[in-house]
Amino acid sequence: MSENKFPSGWDEEKARRVLAHYEEQTEEDALTEDEAGVAPSETVMNVPRDLVPKVRELIATRQS
């Protein structure tokens, strides 16, 4: 069996705390958290995977 590997600064306890947070979160709290992560000048949308590189390219040229 393979051993779990965590990102730098993470351990099993932190992973369990994060998991518990999202498992116990209400839909309203989840929506509030999602909305807080998007700036008023931004939008969130689904993009087909094969178009992601082009979208990133467009964003990079706009931010330059």
C-alpha positions as CSV (number, residue, x, y, z in Angstrom):
1,M,0.0,0.0,0.0
2,S,1.3,3.5,-0.8
3,E,1.9,6.1,1.8
4,N,-0.2,9.3,1.8
5,K,1.8,12.4,0.7
6,F,0.7,15.8,1.8
7,P,1.7,19.2,0.4
8,S,4.4,21.1,2.2
9,G,3.1,22.3,5.6
10,W,0.3,19.8,5.7
11,D,-0.1,16.6,7.7
12,E,-2.9,14.1,8.3
13,E,-4.4,16.2,11.1
14,K,-4.6,19.3,9.0
15,A,-6.1,17.3,6.1
16,R,-8.7,15.9,8.5
17,R,-9.6,19.4,9.8
18,V,-10.1,20.8,6.3
19,L,-12.2,17.8,5.3
20,A,-14.3,18.2,8.4
21,H,-14.8,21.9,7.7
22,Y,-16.2,21.2,4.2
23,E,-18.3,18.2,5.3
24,E,-20.0,20.2,8.0
25,Q,-20.5,23.3,5.9
26,T,-24.0,24.3,5.0
27,E,-24.9,25.1,1.4
28,E,-25.4,28.7,2.3
29,D,-22.0,28.9,4.0
30,A,-20.4,27.2,0.9
31,L,-22.0,29.7,-1.4
32,T,-20.8,32.7,0.8
33,E,-17.3,31.3,0.8
34,D,-17.3,30.8,-3.0
35,E,-18.6,34.3,-3.6
36,A,-16.0,35.8,-1.3
37,G,-13.2,34.3,-3.5
38,V,-14.3,36.1,-6.6
39,A,-13.5,39.8,-7.1
40,P,-16.4,42.0,-8.3
41,S,-14.6,42.5,-11.6
42,E,-14.3,38.7,-12.2
43,T,-16.6,35.9,-13.2
44,V,-16.4,32.1,-12.9
45,M,-17.4,29.8,-15.7
46,N,-16.9,26.3,-17.1
47,V,-14.4,26.0,-19.9
48,P,-13.7,22.9,-21.9
49,R,-10.3,21.4,-20.9
50,D,-8.9,21.7,-24.4
51,L,-9.5,25.4,-24.4
52,V,-7.9,26.1,-21.0
53,P,-4.4,26.8,-22.5
54,K,-5.9,29.4,-24.9
55,V,-8.0,31.1,-22.1
56,R,-4.9,31.3,-19.9
57,E,-3.0,32.8,-22.8
58,L,-5.7,35.4,-23.4
59,I,-5.7,36.3,-19.7
60,A,-1.9,36.6,-19.6
61,T,-1.9,39.0,-22.6
62,R,-4.6,41.1,-21.0
63,Q,-2.7,41.4,-17.6
64,S,0.6,42.3,-19.3
